[in-house]
Amino acid sequence: MNRTQILIKKIALIKASRYRNSILFSIGYNIRTPSEISKEVNIRINHVSKVLKELKNENIVKCLNEERTKGRLYQLTEEGEEILSFLESNLTS
């Protein structure tokens, strides 16, 4: 699969779930904790953690301090930022 096909697959993954979409936009270009995301998007923390794990496995987000069990920090990967940029541009078109 080429890079474009991979991005399309991942964009479809995000768009297929309100939770994934909300969490991606909540992180945006910032560094966020699961608690901050949970409060902003009004999704229970256990669901946020599950989605973050999925997005991490897809290389859309990364954890900056894996060694921590509380207060983990997440940000989008370069690929995650590309996906966010694509979704943002489609909102305004």
C-alpha positions as CSV (number, residue, x, y, z in Angstrom):
1,M,0.0,0.0,0.0
2,N,1.4,3.4,-0.9
3,R,1.4,6.4,1.4
4,T,-1.8,8.0,0.0
5,Q,-3.7,4.7,0.4
6,I,-2.5,4.4,4.0
7,L,-3.6,8.0,4.8
8,I,-7.0,7.4,3.2
9,K,-7.5,4.2,5.3
10,K,-6.6,6.2,8.5
11,I,-8.9,9.1,7.6
12,A,-11.7,6.6,7.1
13,L,-10.9,5.1,10.5
14,I,-11.2,8.5,12.2
15,K,-14.4,9.5,10.4
16,A,-16.0,6.2,11.3
17,S,-16.1,7.1,15.0
18,R,-17.3,10.2,16.8
19,Y,-15.0,9.4,19.7
20,R,-11.9,9.1,17.5
21,N,-12.8,12.2,15.6
22,S,-13.5,14.3,18.8
23,I,-10.3,13.1,20.4
24,L,-8.2,13.9,17.3
25,F,-9.5,17.4,17.2
26,S,-9.2,17.8,21.0
27,I,-5.5,17.0,20.8
28,G,-5.0,19.2,17.7
29,Y,-1.5,20.7,17.6
30,N,-1.2,20.6,21.4
31,I,0.1,18.2,24.1
32,R,-2.8,16.8,26.1
33,T,-3.5,14.4,29.0
34,P,-6.4,11.9,28.8
35,S,-8.1,13.8,31.6
36,E,-8.0,17.1,29.7
37,I,-9.3,15.4,26.5
38,S,-12.1,13.7,28.6
39,K,-13.3,17.0,30.1
40,E,-13.2,18.9,26.8
41,V,-15.1,16.3,24.7
42,N,-17.3,15.0,27.4
43,I,-16.3,11.3,26.9
44,R,-15.5,9.1,29.9
45,I,-11.9,8.6,30.6
46,N,-11.9,4.9,30.0
47,H,-13.2,5.4,26.5
48,V,-10.6,8.1,25.9
49,S,-7.8,5.8,27.0
50,K,-9.1,3.0,24.7
51,V,-9.3,5.3,21.7
52,L,-5.8,6.8,22.5
53,K,-4.4,3.2,22.5
54,E,-6.1,2.5,19.1
55,L,-4.7,5.8,17.6
56,K,-1.3,5.0,19.0
57,N,-1.3,1.6,17.4
58,E,-2.2,3.3,14.1
59,N,0.7,5.8,14.5
60,I,-1.8,8.7,14.7
61,V,-0.8,9.8,18.2
62,K,2.2,9.2,20.4
63,C,2.7,9.2,24.1
64,L,5.6,11.4,25.2
65,N,6.1,9.8,28.6
66,E,5.3,6.1,28.3
67,E,7.0,5.3,31.7
68,R,4.2,7.2,33.6
69,T,1.0,5.5,34.5
70,K,-0.8,8.8,35.5
71,G,-0.4,12.1,33.7
72,R,0.6,10.7,30.3
73,L,1.1,13.3,27.6
74,Y,-0.2,12.7,24.1
75,Q,0.4,14.6,20.9
76,L,-0.3,13.9,17.2
77,T,2.4,12.3,15.1
78,E,3.3,13.9,11.8
79,E,0.8,11.5,10.2
80,G,-1.8,12.5,12.7
81,E,-1.2,16.2,11.9
82,E,-1.6,15.4,8.2
83,I,-5.0,13.7,8.9
84,L,-6.1,16.6,11.1
85,S,-5.1,19.1,8.5
86,F,-7.1,17.2,5.8
87,L,-10.2,17.0,8.0
88,E,-10.0,20.7,9.0
89,S,-9.7,21.7,5.3
90,N,-12.7,19.6,4.5
91,L,-14.8,21.3,7.2
92,T,-14.2,24.7,5.7
93,S,-14.6,23.7,2.0
